[in-house]
Amino acid sequence: MTRKIPATVITGFLGAGKTSMIRHLLGRADGRRLALIINEFGDLGVDREILSGCGIDGCADEDLVELANGCICCTVADDFLPTIEALLDRPEPPDHIVIETSGLALPKPLVKAFNWPEIRTRVTVDGVIAVVDGPALAEGRFADDPDAVAAQRAADPNLDHESPLAELFEDQLNCADIVVVNKADLLDKTATRRVETEIRAELKREAKLLTAAHGAVDPSVLLGLDAAAEDDLDSRPSHHDADDDHDHDDFDSFVVPVGEIAAPADLLRRLTAAVAAHDILRVKGFVPVAGKDMRLLVQGVGGRFQHYYDRPWAPDDDRRGRLVVIGQTGLDEAAIARTLAG
């Protein structure tokens, strides 16, 4: 029997550092042919753009497949299965497939898909890696607010679930073989211990716990786990195990056009104001800067932002600035657009 091609699922909330981890893997592939499936919540493929412009040998466009405008866990039959079959049917298939889920995706439905007859004998889930934003967890981003939940339940007796952020965080953790606390360089020792303790309290299965900065984990640690996770589903509990289907009505995303800016600091002031006023979860995109031939990559999680010039604008690039804004349903799109426009 032909050896099954291993696939690694990298899950984790918005902005946890999944794309940085994949860039690190690509840079240390040691000759392995890696194929990447990148899934984004929203219709602007920022993560694919980051990876395709990374300049790393072996990061060829044909090895990057983007599934945008929806979570992969909801589009398994329509999007994921045809994509994985196309990779497997190549004359020279990849040695390893790496799948970056959307930050709002439930990993377990994706792992289940590897049991579909069309692919079961050809590919296996080598391991599931959950990337955790250490500072965001330390700030309580994924914890339930008991008072807020009680108030919601009092207003709506039919509301019987935890906060969507808490449920999603727990589902991602409890599908994982390895949990990586990322951005550990932004935590002191006390905060790191507190974050690790909180994660262990949420875990309902055995999983290895690591810390990292900028997603830098040795590929030999992440790849080659031989977990065969598709055969181990019962040990990976989910809040949605009893659901025939699920959606992401708790979250929304939209793209805000942004004109050329005079300097990055101007945009960061607007972003900080927008996040403070509207509790935005995630912002990412590219913006042109006056007098600069390189595009400015901007990413933010909560009130923390990073920006840098990632590559020169190509002649055929659309040099309009666009930012993806993601948050819980109910965001005031018009007000956020006005704030970001200055």
C-alpha positions as CSV (number, residue, x, y, z in Angstrom):
1,M,0.0,0.0,0.0
2,T,1.3,3.5,-0.9
3,R,2.3,5.5,2.2
4,K,-0.2,8.1,3.2
5,I,0.9,11.7,2.8
6,P,1.0,13.4,6.2
7,A,-1.0,16.6,6.8
8,T,-0.6,19.0,9.7
9,V,-3.5,21.2,10.8
10,I,-2.5,24.5,12.3
11,T,-5.3,26.1,14.3
12,G,-5.6,29.0,16.6
13,F,-7.5,32.2,17.1
14,L,-7.2,35.3,15.0
15,G,-3.7,36.8,15.2
16,A,-2.2,34.0,17.2
17,G,0.8,33.7,14.9
18,K,-0.2,30.8,12.6
19,T,1.2,32.4,9.5
20,S,4.5,33.3,11.2
21,M,4.8,29.6,12.3
22,I,4.3,28.5,8.7
23,R,6.9,31.0,7.4
24,H,9.3,29.4,9.9
25,L,8.4,25.9,8.7
26,L,9.0,26.9,5.1
27,G,12.4,28.4,5.9
28,R,13.5,25.2,7.5
29,A,11.9,22.6,5.2
30,D,15.2,20.9,4.5
31,G,14.2,19.9,1.0
32,R,10.8,18.6,1.9
33,R,8.1,19.6,-0.7
34,L,5.5,21.4,1.5
35,A,2.1,22.3,0.1
36,L,0.0,24.9,2.0
37,I,-3.7,25.3,2.2
38,I,-4.5,28.7,3.6
39,N,-8.0,29.5,4.9
40,E,-9.2,33.0,5.8
41,F,-12.4,34.4,7.3
42,G,-13.1,37.1,4.8
43,D,-12.5,37.7,1.1
44,L,-9.1,39.5,1.2
45,G,-6.3,36.9,1.2
46,V,-3.8,38.7,3.4
47,D,-2.1,35.5,4.8
48,R,-1.6,34.1,1.3
49,E,-0.1,37.4,0.2
50,I,2.3,37.4,3.2
51,L,3.5,33.9,2.4
52,S,3.7,34.3,-1.4
53,G,5.9,37.4,-0.8
54,C,8.1,35.8,1.8
55,G,11.0,35.2,-0.6
56,I,11.7,31.7,0.8
57,D,13.0,29.0,-1.5
58,G,10.3,26.3,-1.9
59,C,7.5,28.8,-1.3
60,A,6.2,28.6,-4.9
61,D,2.8,30.0,-5.9
62,E,1.6,26.6,-7.1
63,D,2.2,25.2,-3.6
64,L,0.0,27.8,-2.0
65,V,-3.8,27.2,-2.2
66,E,-6.1,29.8,-0.7
67,L,-9.6,29.1,0.5
68,A,-11.1,32.5,1.3
69,N,-14.4,34.0,2.3
70,G,-15.5,31.4,4.8
71,C,-14.2,29.0,7.4
72,I,-12.9,25.7,6.1
73,C,-14.8,23.8,8.8
74,C,-18.1,24.9,7.1
75,T,-17.0,24.3,3.5
76,V,-15.4,20.8,3.7
77,A,-17.3,19.2,0.9
78,D,-17.3,22.2,-1.5
79,D,-13.8,23.6,-1.0
80,F,-11.5,21.4,1.1
81,L,-12.0,18.0,-0.5
82,P,-11.5,19.1,-4.1
83,T,-8.5,21.1,-3.0
84,I,-6.8,18.2,-1.2
85,E,-7.7,15.8,-4.0
86,A,-6.0,18.1,-6.5
87,L,-2.8,18.2,-4.4
88,L,-2.8,14.4,-4.1
89,D,-3.4,13.9,-7.9
90,R,-0.3,15.9,-8.9
91,P,2.3,14.0,-10.9
92,E,4.7,14.8,-8.1
93,P,2.6,15.1,-4.9
94,P,3.9,17.0,-1.9
95,D,5.8,15.3,0.9
96,H,3.7,17.1,3.5
97,I,0.6,19.2,3.5
98,V,0.2,22.1,6.0
99,I,-3.3,23.5,6.5
100,E,-3.7,26.9,8.2
101,T,-7.3,27.2,9.3
102,S,-9.2,30.5,9.7
103,G,-8.8,31.9,13.2
104,L,-12.6,31.3,13.7
105,A,-12.6,27.7,12.4
106,L,-13.4,24.7,14.5
107,P,-10.7,22.1,13.8
108,K,-12.6,18.9,14.5
109,P,-14.9,19.0,11.4
110,L,-11.8,19.4,9.3
111,V,-10.1,16.4,10.9
112,K,-13.3,14.4,10.4
113,A,-13.1,15.1,6.7
114,F,-9.9,13.0,6.4
115,N,-12.2,10.0,6.9
116,W,-14.0,10.7,3.6
117,P,-13.7,7.7,1.3
118,E,-12.2,9.8,-1.5
119,I,-9.0,10.6,0.5
120,R,-8.9,8.3,3.5
121,T,-6.4,5.9,2.0
122,R,-4.2,8.6,0.6
123,V,-3.6,11.2,3.4
124,T,-3.6,11.3,7.2
125,V,-3.6,14.0,9.9
126,D,-0.1,13.8,11.2
127,G,-0.9,16.2,14.0
128,V,-3.0,19.2,15.0
129,I,-1.1,22.3,16.3
130,A,-3.0,24.9,18.3
131,V,-1.3,28.3,18.4
132,V,-2.3,30.5,21.4
133,D,-1.7,34.2,21.6
134,G,-0.1,34.3,25.0
135,P,-0.6,38.0,25.7
136,A,-4.3,37.9,24.6
137,L,-4.9,34.9,26.9
138,A,-3.2,36.7,29.8
139,E,-5.5,39.7,29.2
140,G,-8.6,37.5,29.5
141,R,-9.6,37.7,25.9
142,F,-10.9,34.1,25.8
143,A,-12.4,34.0,29.3
144,D,-16.0,34.1,30.0
145,D,-17.3,37.3,31.8
146,P,-19.7,35.7,34.3
147,D,-21.7,38.9,34.8
148,A,-22.1,39.5,31.1
149,V,-23.1,35.9,30.5
150,A,-25.7,36.0,33.3
151,A,-27.1,39.2,31.9
152,Q,-27.4,37.7,28.4
153,R,-29.2,34.6,29.8
154,A,-31.6,36.8,31.8
155,A,-32.5,38.7,28.7
156,D,-32.8,35.5,26.6
157,P,-33.8,32.3,28.4
158,N,-32.9,30.3,25.3
159,L,-29.2,31.3,25.5
160,D,-27.5,28.3,27.1
161,H,-24.0,28.4,25.7
162,E,-20.8,30.0,26.8
163,S,-19.3,33.0,25.1
164,P,-18.4,32.3,21.5
165,L,-14.8,33.2,22.1
166,A,-14.5,30.8,25.1
167,E,-16.1,27.9,23.2
168,L,-13.9,28.4,20.1
169,F,-10.8,28.6,22.2
170,E,-11.6,25.4,24.1
171,D,-12.5,23.6,20.9
172,Q,-9.2,24.5,19.3
173,L,-7.2,23.5,22.4
174,N,-8.9,20.2,22.8
175,C,-8.4,19.1,19.2
176,A,-4.6,19.6,19.5
177,D,-1.7,17.3,19.9
178,I,0.6,20.2,20.6
179,V,-0.3,23.6,22.0
180,V,2.1,26.4,21.3
181,V,1.9,29.5,23.5
182,N,3.2,32.1,21.0
183,K,4.5,35.6,21.6
184,A,6.0,34.4,24.8
185,D,8.7,37.1,24.5
186,L,5.9,39.6,25.4
187,L,5.2,37.8,28.7
188,D,7.1,37.8,32.0
189,K,7.7,34.5,33.9
190,T,4.7,35.1,36.1
191,A,2.3,35.7,33.2
192,T,3.7,32.7,31.3
193,R,3.1,30.4,34.3
194,R,-0.5,31.8,34.6
195,V,-1.2,31.3,30.9
196,E,0.2,27.7,31.0
197,T,-1.9,26.9,34.1
198,E,-5.0,28.2,32.4
199,I,-4.4,26.2,29.3
200,R,-3.8,23.0,31.3
201,A,-7.1,23.6,33.2
202,E,-9.0,23.8,29.9
203,L,-7.3,20.7,28.3
204,K,-9.4,17.6,28.5
205,R,-6.8,15.4,26.7
206,E,-3.1,14.9,26.7
207,A,-1.2,17.5,24.6
208,K,2.3,18.8,24.6
209,L,2.6,22.4,25.7
210,L,5.4,24.6,24.3
211,T,6.3,28.3,24.3
212,A,7.6,30.3,21.3
213,A,8.2,33.7,20.0
214,H,7.2,34.7,16.4
215,G,6.0,31.2,15.7
216,A,9.5,29.8,15.7
217,V,9.3,26.1,16.6
218,D,11.7,23.5,15.2
219,P,9.9,21.6,12.3
220,S,11.2,18.3,13.8
221,V,8.9,19.0,16.8
222,L,5.8,19.9,14.8
223,L,6.0,17.5,11.9
224,G,6.3,13.7,12.0
225,L,3.9,13.2,15.0
226,D,2.1,10.2,13.3
227,A,-1.0,11.1,15.3
228,A,-3.5,9.8,12.7
229,A,-6.0,12.2,14.3
230,E,-8.8,11.2,12.1
231,D,-8.8,7.8,13.9
232,D,-8.7,9.5,17.3
233,L,-11.8,11.8,17.1
234,D,-13.5,10.6,20.3
235,S,-10.6,11.8,22.4
236,R,-10.9,15.3,20.9
237,P,-14.0,16.8,22.6
238,S,-15.9,19.7,21.1
239,H,-18.8,21.9,22.1
240,H,-20.3,21.2,18.7
241,D,-20.1,17.4,18.8
242,A,-23.9,17.1,18.9
243,D,-24.4,19.6,16.1
244,D,-25.3,18.4,12.6
245,D,-24.1,21.7,11.3
246,H,-22.9,25.0,12.7
247,D,-22.2,28.5,11.4
248,H,-20.3,31.6,12.5
249,D,-23.1,34.0,13.0
250,D,-21.3,35.2,16.2
251,F,-18.6,36.8,14.1
252,D,-18.4,39.1,11.1
253,S,-15.7,40.6,8.8
254,F,-15.6,43.3,6.2
255,V,-12.9,45.1,4.1
256,V,-12.3,48.8,4.7
257,P,-10.7,50.8,1.8
258,V,-7.8,53.1,3.1
259,G,-6.2,55.7,0.9
260,E,-2.5,56.5,0.8
261,I,-1.2,57.6,4.2
262,A,1.5,60.1,5.0
263,A,3.1,57.9,7.7
264,P,2.4,54.6,9.5
265,A,1.9,56.5,12.8
266,D,-1.2,58.3,11.4
267,L,-2.9,55.0,10.6
268,L,-2.0,53.4,13.9
269,R,-3.7,56.3,15.8
270,R,-6.9,55.7,13.8
271,L,-6.7,52.0,14.3
272,T,-6.2,52.4,18.1
273,A,-9.2,54.7,18.2
274,A,-11.4,52.3,16.2
275,V,-10.4,49.3,18.4
276,A,-11.1,51.2,21.6
277,A,-14.5,52.3,20.4
278,H,-15.7,49.1,18.7
279,D,-13.9,46.2,20.4
280,I,-12.5,44.9,17.1
281,L,-10.8,41.5,17.4
282,R,-8.5,41.5,14.4
283,V,-7.2,43.9,11.7
284,K,-4.9,43.1,8.9
285,G,-4.1,44.3,5.4
286,F,-1.8,46.3,3.2
287,V,-1.6,50.1,2.8
288,P,0.4,52.5,0.5
289,V,2.6,55.1,2.2
290,A,3.4,58.4,0.5
291,G,6.9,58.4,-1.0
292,K,7.5,54.6,-0.3
293,D,7.9,52.0,-3.1
294,M,7.2,49.2,-0.6
295,R,3.8,48.1,0.7
296,L,3.1,48.5,4.4
297,L,1.8,45.3,6.1
298,V,-0.4,46.1,9.1
299,Q,-1.7,43.6,11.6
300,G,-3.4,44.0,14.9
301,V,-4.9,41.9,17.7
302,G,-7.0,43.9,20.1
303,G,-5.0,47.0,20.8
304,R,-1.6,45.6,19.8
305,F,-0.4,46.4,16.3
306,Q,2.7,45.6,14.3
307,H,3.6,47.0,10.9
308,Y,6.5,46.7,8.5
309,Y,7.3,47.0,4.8
310,D,7.1,43.5,3.5
311,R,8.0,43.9,-0.2
312,P,8.1,46.4,-3.1
313,W,4.8,47.0,-4.9
314,A,4.7,45.0,-8.1
315,P,3.9,46.7,-11.4
316,D,0.5,44.9,-11.6
317,D,-0.4,45.4,-7.9
318,D,-3.6,47.2,-7.0
319,R,-2.0,49.9,-4.8
320,R,-5.2,50.8,-3.0
321,G,-5.1,50.3,0.7
322,R,-7.4,47.7,2.2
323,L,-7.8,46.4,5.7
324,V,-9.8,43.4,6.9
325,V,-11.7,44.1,10.1
326,I,-13.0,41.1,12.1
327,G,-15.1,41.2,15.2
328,Q,-18.2,39.8,16.9
329,T,-21.5,40.4,15.0
330,G,-22.9,43.9,15.4
331,L,-19.8,45.9,14.5
332,D,-20.7,49.4,13.1
333,E,-19.0,49.1,9.7
334,A,-19.8,52.7,8.6
335,A,-18.4,54.2,11.9
336,I,-15.2,52.1,11.7
337,A,-14.7,53.0,8.1
338,R,-15.0,56.7,8.9
339,T,-12.5,56.4,11.8
340,L,-10.0,54.6,9.6
341,A,-10.4,57.1,6.8
342,G,-9.3,59.9,9.1
